[in-house]
Amino acid sequence: MTSEGFVIEVSPEDVKFTHDSISYKFSDFDSTGYTIYRTYELLATGQLSLDAIPCMHVVKQGGQLWSRTGNRRLWVFRRLHSDGLLDTIKVLETSASIPKRSLTTKNGGASVAVRAPGPMGNTQKDDRSAQQLRQVQSAVQAAVQAMKDE
């Protein structure tokens, strides 16, 4: 237990998204260049440790765990989990509430759309996200197979 709550270990699938959409890049993108796709790739290939990722804060409401912070991290963790590369994550369960303005999910937190900048700088759904993710997944699978063959 910390002063903020309890650290628990859960499957990423057991945590709900609070937002209906997320940006493809992390808030520190200008200094790190990290996108959700690059972070997935680095974690999947072992170039980045899960310990280097800040702990998500979750809130239990209605018997369900909801992401209070870290919807982009949750997107990455869920992809790693669905690809069989990650079983559980450590999260901090807090007693804080989710601000109403943050609870924008339209599907009960089951999934989230990825936003990318449009041609005029406005935000739109990233139609390339599925294709880009497949490319990264293929590269990761090839790298994992190469490590097994060594």
C-alpha positions as CSV (number, residue, x, y, z in Angstrom):
1,M,0.0,0.0,0.0
2,T,1.2,3.5,-0.8
3,S,-0.3,6.8,0.4
4,E,-2.2,6.9,-2.9
5,G,-3.6,3.4,-2.9
6,F,-2.8,-0.3,-3.4
7,V,-0.6,-1.8,-6.1
8,I,-2.4,-4.7,-7.6
9,E,-1.5,-7.1,-10.5
10,V,-4.2,-7.5,-13.2
11,S,-4.7,-8.5,-16.8
12,P,-4.9,-5.5,-19.1
13,E,-8.2,-6.9,-20.3
14,D,-9.6,-6.4,-16.8
15,V,-9.2,-2.6,-17.0
16,K,-11.7,-0.5,-18.9
17,F,-10.9,2.6,-21.0
18,T,-12.4,5.8,-19.7
19,H,-12.0,7.7,-23.0
20,D,-13.7,7.1,-26.3
21,S,-10.5,8.0,-28.2
22,I,-6.8,8.6,-27.6
23,S,-3.9,10.3,-29.3
24,Y,-1.4,8.1,-31.1
25,K,1.4,9.9,-29.3
26,F,2.3,10.2,-25.6
27,S,2.4,13.5,-23.8
28,D,6.2,13.5,-23.8
29,F,6.3,12.9,-27.6
30,D,8.3,16.1,-28.2
31,S,11.2,15.0,-26.0
32,T,11.0,11.2,-26.6
33,G,9.3,10.6,-30.0
34,Y,7.3,7.8,-28.4
35,T,4.0,6.9,-30.0
36,I,1.8,4.0,-28.9
37,Y,3.1,2.0,-31.9
38,R,6.8,2.6,-31.1
39,T,6.2,1.8,-27.4
40,Y,4.4,-1.5,-28.4
41,E,7.4,-2.4,-30.6
42,L,10.0,-1.6,-28.0
43,L,8.2,-3.5,-25.2
44,A,7.5,-6.5,-27.5
45,T,11.1,-6.8,-28.6
46,G,12.5,-6.3,-25.1
47,Q,14.2,-3.0,-26.0
48,L,12.2,-1.3,-23.3
49,S,11.4,-2.7,-19.9
50,L,7.8,-2.7,-18.5
51,D,9.4,-1.1,-15.4
52,A,10.2,2.0,-17.5
53,I,6.5,2.7,-18.0
54,P,4.9,4.7,-15.3
55,C,2.3,2.8,-13.3
56,M,-1.3,3.4,-14.4
57,H,-3.8,4.6,-11.8
58,V,-7.1,2.7,-11.8
59,V,-10.4,3.2,-9.9
60,K,-12.9,0.5,-9.0
61,Q,-16.5,1.6,-9.8
62,G,-19.4,-0.7,-10.1
63,G,-17.2,-3.7,-9.5
64,Q,-15.1,-2.8,-12.5
65,L,-11.6,-1.4,-12.8
66,W,-11.3,1.8,-14.9
67,S,-8.2,3.6,-16.1
68,R,-8.0,6.9,-14.3
69,T,-4.6,7.7,-15.9
70,G,-3.0,5.9,-18.8
71,N,-5.5,5.1,-21.5
72,R,-2.7,5.1,-24.1
73,R,-0.6,2.8,-21.9
74,L,-3.6,0.6,-21.5
75,W,-4.0,0.5,-25.3
76,V,-0.3,-0.7,-25.6
77,F,-0.7,-3.3,-22.8
78,R,-3.9,-4.7,-24.3
79,R,-2.2,-5.2,-27.7
80,L,0.8,-6.9,-26.0
81,H,-1.7,-9.1,-24.1
82,S,-3.7,-10.0,-27.1
83,D,-0.5,-11.0,-28.9
84,G,0.5,-13.3,-26.0
85,L,3.4,-11.1,-25.0
86,L,2.1,-9.8,-21.7
87,D,0.0,-11.5,-19.0
88,T,-0.4,-9.0,-16.3
89,I,0.4,-5.4,-15.4
90,K,0.9,-3.7,-12.0
91,V,-1.5,-0.8,-11.5
92,L,-2.2,1.5,-8.6
93,E,-5.8,1.2,-7.4
94,T,-6.8,4.5,-5.9
95,S,-9.9,5.8,-4.2
96,A,-10.0,8.9,-6.4
97,S,-13.0,9.4,-8.6
98,I,-13.0,9.7,-12.4
99,P,-13.8,13.3,-13.4
100,K,-17.0,13.3,-15.5
101,R,-15.2,15.2,-18.3
102,S,-12.8,12.2,-18.5
103,L,-15.4,9.5,-18.8
104,T,-16.1,9.8,-22.5
105,T,-16.4,6.1,-23.4
106,K,-19.3,5.2,-25.6
107,N,-18.9,1.4,-25.3
108,G,-18.5,0.7,-21.6
109,G,-14.7,1.0,-21.8
110,A,-14.3,-2.0,-24.1
111,S,-12.2,-0.3,-26.7
112,V,-10.9,3.1,-27.8
113,A,-10.3,4.8,-31.1
114,V,-6.9,6.2,-32.0
115,R,-6.7,9.8,-33.2
116,A,-4.0,11.2,-35.4
117,P,-3.4,14.7,-36.7
118,G,-5.2,15.4,-40.0
119,P,-3.8,17.4,-42.9
120,M,-4.9,20.7,-41.4
121,G,-3.7,19.9,-37.9
122,N,-7.1,18.9,-36.7
123,T,-7.7,15.6,-35.1
124,Q,-9.4,12.7,-36.9
125,K,-9.6,8.9,-36.4
126,D,-6.4,7.3,-37.5
127,D,-7.4,5.0,-40.4
128,R,-3.8,3.9,-40.6
129,S,-3.7,2.6,-37.1
130,A,-4.7,-0.9,-37.9
131,Q,-2.3,-1.2,-40.8
132,Q,0.5,0.3,-38.8
133,L,-0.1,-2.0,-35.9
134,R,-0.1,-5.0,-38.3
135,Q,3.2,-3.9,-39.7
136,V,4.7,-3.5,-36.2
137,Q,3.2,-6.9,-35.1
138,S,4.7,-8.6,-38.2
139,A,8.1,-7.1,-37.4
140,V,7.9,-8.2,-33.8
141,Q,6.8,-11.7,-34.7
142,A,9.8,-11.9,-37.1
143,A,12.2,-10.7,-34.4
144,V,10.8,-13.2,-31.9
145,Q,11.1,-16.0,-34.4
146,A,14.7,-15.0,-35.2
147,M,15.6,-15.1,-31.4
148,K,14.1,-18.5,-31.1
149,D,16.1,-19.8,-34.1
150,E,19.4,-18.6,-32.6
